[in-house]
Structure formats: C-alpha cells, structure tokens
C-alpha cells in the first residue's frame, strides 16, 4: 500500500493547546486520526509526549503509537479544524 505524503500543516494555538493539556493531564483519552495511508483509526490510551521531527510534530502515546498532529480528527470528543462535520 502506498503512503500519502502531504506537507505538514501546524495546528493553530487553540488545538495545539488541547494536545499539550492532554499530555500534561496524564489521563486516558480517545483519539481518532488518519494514518499515513489515510485510513481512519481510533485509539484509547495515555498521551505521553509531543515529539518534533524536522518540520513535523507528533503525539506519542504510551503504547508507542505516534500520531502526526495535523492528522488528528478528534481528541476526547473535540473535533479538530476541517473535521467538524
């Protein structure tokens, strides 16, 4: 299966703050996101840390799963920009 490479689009401050708060709270969250193949995934777990690789940022979960921030759709019931519908 071919990956879809797209240019990283940083989150606006409000939504970046939601991710930072989730990491700081150290409580279980439910996230929905697209992987690099544009497949929808739902994952529950503890957010561990925000990671920067080059120009991209990721949410790393305690399970080791890494989610590129601009692929987040929902974080604990809160829809991210572009996915409100």
C-alpha positions in Angstrom: 0.0 0.0 0.0 1.3 3.4 -0.9 1.7 6.1 1.7 0.3 9.6 1.1 2.9 12.2 1.7 1.5 15.5 2.4 3.0 18.7 3.6 2.7 19.2 7.4 0.2 21.8 8.4 0.8 23.1 12.0 -2.2 23.2 14.4 -3.4 26.6 15.5 -2.7 27.6 19.1 -6.1 26.6 20.5 -5.9 23.0 19.2 -2.2 22.7 19.9 -3.1 23.7 23.5 -5.6 20.9 23.7 -3.0 18.4 22.8 -0.5 19.9 25.3 -3.1 19.8 28.0 -3.9 16.1 27.3 -0.2 15.3 27.7 0.1 17.3 30.9 -3.1 15.7 32.4 -1.7 12.2 32.1 -5.2 10.7 31.8 -6.6 8.3 29.2 -8.0 9.9 26.1 -9.7 8.7 22.9 -8.3 9.9 19.6 -9.4 9.5 16.1 -6.9 10.1 13.3 -5.8 9.3 9.8 -2.7 7.2 9.4 -0.2 7.8 6.5 -2.4 5.6 4.2 -5.4 7.9 5.0 -7.1 5.1 7.0 -9.2 6.1 9.9 -8.1 4.8 13.3 -9.5 5.1 16.9 -7.2 4.7 19.8 -7.6 5.0 23.5 -4.7 5.5 25.8 -2.4 7.8 27.7 -0.8 10.6 25.7 2.9 10.5 26.6 4.8 13.3 24.9 4.8 15.7 21.9 7.7 15.0 19.5 9.2 17.1 16.8 10.9 15.5 13.8 12.1 18.1 11.3 9.1 20.3 10.5 6.5 17.7 11.7 5.1 17.3 15.2 3.6 14.1 16.6 1.6 13.0 19.7 3.3 9.9 21.1 1.0 7.7 23.1 2.2 5.4 26.0 1.6 2.5 23.6 4.3 3.8 21.3 1.8 4.9 18.6 2.8 8.2 17.0 0.2 10.4 15.5 1.1 13.3 13.3 -0.7 16.3 14.8 -2.3 17.5 11.5 -3.9 14.1 11.1 -5.8 14.3 14.3 -9.6 14.3 13.8 -11.0 14.1 17.3 -9.4 14.3 20.8 -11.7 13.3 23.6 -14.8 14.4 21.7 -13.4 17.7 20.4 -13.2 17.9 16.6 -10.2 19.5 15.0 -10.4 22.1 12.3 -11.7 20.7 9.0 -13.4 17.7 10.6 -16.3 19.4 12.3 -19.0 17.8 10.1 
